Amino acid sequence: MTRLTSGRDVAGFSCDSLGFVTIEDAAAEIAGVMKKAGLVWLSWSGGRPAPAWFATVDGQYVVLADAADGAEQPLPGLATAGSAEVVVPAKPATNRLASWKATVRRLDPGSEEWTAAAQVLRTERLNAAGLDTQLERWKTEADLLALEPTGEITEAAGRYDDTPRAEAPVGTAATTRGRAPITLHRRIRRRPRLS
């Protein structure tokens, strides 16, 4: 059995007096909210949450994780993190639907499990470039990771954390535009004719 963080009932699942719910009930609730999502937010190793598209493969949630400068889905360090928090956003992206803990397991490239997951991810991938070399590129440049629920649901309907989640924007080399450039022969603005 798994302990819920707040000890309250979870969206239709009853808890005992100590606040425990079975892993099967937690997995069923997670499966229900993951059906409604096409994108999740992942946070690991105390880092900033990052958006990630995923696919469900044989009951597992699989994400593609590129290195830091990857073109597909950069999630640096997730493959070696061991665990992550998965936040499932509601359809209006300003709300959370649920949040749960997962263990992160790397799928071995070329294995049957990897091939099955890669085929499903390939069909889910929108706007993919280089479809003919995509799987070979994933074998060498990316990791396919399975997110396996631990059974710990940190937030669910009726049990949301009150802490503010606003964060400062990520630093960037981009700058705002300075003065407008000098223009020769400015366009003459004419008043519209009134008829």
Secondary structure as GFF3:
##gff-version 3
##sequence-region A 1 195
A	DSSP	beta_strand	2	3	.	.	.	ID=ss1
A	DSSP	beta_strand	20	21	.	.	.	ID=ss2
A	DSSP	alpha_helix	23	34	.	.	.	ID=ss3
A	DSSP	beta_strand	39	43	.	.	.	ID=ss4
A	DSSP	beta_strand	50	57	.	.	.	ID=ss5
A	DSSP	beta_strand	60	66	.	.	.	ID=ss6
A	DSSP	alpha_helix	78	81	.	.	.	ID=ss7
A	DSSP	beta_strand	83	89	.	.	.	ID=ss8
A	DSSP	beta_strand	96	106	.	.	.	ID=ss9
A	DSSP	alpha_helix	112	124	.	.	.	ID=ss10
A	DSSP	three_ten_helix	131	133	.	.	.	ID=ss11
A	DSSP	alpha_helix	134	141	.	.	.	ID=ss12
A	DSSP	beta_strand	142	155	.	.	.	ID=ss13
###
